[in-house]
Amino acid sequence: MKLDDERRSENVEDPRGSGGGFPVGAGGLRLGGGAVLLLVVGAWFLGADPATILQLLASSGAPATQAPAGHQPPQAGAPNDAGADFVAAVLGSTEDTWGAIFQEAGSRYAPPKLVLFSEVVRSACGMAQGASGRFYCPSDQKVYIDLDFYRELRDQFQAPGDFAQAYVIAHEVGHHVQTLMGTSQQVHERQSQASDADANALSVMLELQADCYAGVWASRANRSRHILETGDLEEGLRAAAAVGDDTLQERARGYVVPESFTHGSAQQRVGWFRRGFDSGDLRNCETFGAGSG
């Protein structure tokens, strides 16, 4: 990808290495992600419920200790390594692209914040560990990414490349677009009244639409600013296939259970991403009208 000239977003929050963690106790003791994991493992060995430990940490409202004199934690919009700079560039591209799309529709795009984390993070949607890799929380309208997920994408899922990484961000931003448009809330309301099978089917449609929106971003950004290089599209398609439910289930279980899918098969994810990319038009991303095919 050609990102040197892309605007860096000011909506990146990078608390890694700033002493961030979980405030615990009246004295404001702050634990980092590694210490939290040790507590969880220790609790398990002692027969305690690790989930209880995480809930206690998450619910603590104690103030954090004051930072040492002269210490300034990383600020939003001030990425402090190459990985964070890449994220800021891609997020800036999504902001410019979706800003233009919303403006064309007579509306205003409110961009999400993007939080970089390592090991464990607390969001308005609850606690998450690094194993989750990336997610979007509609409650605080933030995208969360552990950059270690990119290494996993490359080494374990054989989906390397910078555009594969950009696809991950664009997909989560696609969920933010769904939140702004009211789609996510409508789906969640329908799911609350649906059977497990129907709720899963609705989840698949929501995820495939986010894939299609990621394709729309890539198409529009490339048309206006020529950010893609030879092979980039193939990287994105490999990444979409790598996180298909059938691919993940086959790797984990050795067999596939289609009725348990929540994100869509590799073929579906590739197909909807490609559909968004080829058209660059949101109207071609109506997964709910077209089913999940």
Sequence and secondary structure as in RCSB ss.txt:
>XXXX:A:sequence
MKLDDERRSENVEDPRGSGGGFPVGAGGLRLGGGAVLLLVVGAWFLGADPATILQLLASSGAPATQAPAGHQPPQ
AGAPNDAGADFVAAVLGSTEDTWGAIFQEAGSRYAPPKLVLFSEVVRSACGMAQGASGRFYCPSDQKVYIDLDFY
RELRDQFQAPGDFAQAYVIAHEVGHHVQTLMGTSQQVHERQSQASDADANALSVMLELQADCYAGVWASRANRSR
HILETGDLEEGLRAAAAVGDDTLQERARGYVVPESFTHGSAQQRVGWFRRGFDSGDLRNCETFGAGSG
>XXXX:A:secstr
   TTS   S EE  TTTT SEEETTTTEEE HHHHHHHHHHHHHTT  HHHHHHHHHH         TT     
TT   SHHHHHHHHHHHHHHHHHHHHHHHTT      EEEE SSEEEETTEEEEGGG EEEETTTTEEEE THHH
HHHHHTS   SHHHHHHHHHHHHHHHHHHHHTHHHHHHHHHHTS HHHHHHHHHHHHHHHHHHHHHHHHHHHHHH
    TTHHHHHHHHHHHT HHHHHHHHHSS  GGG SS  HHHHHHHHHHHHHH  GGGG HHHHTT 
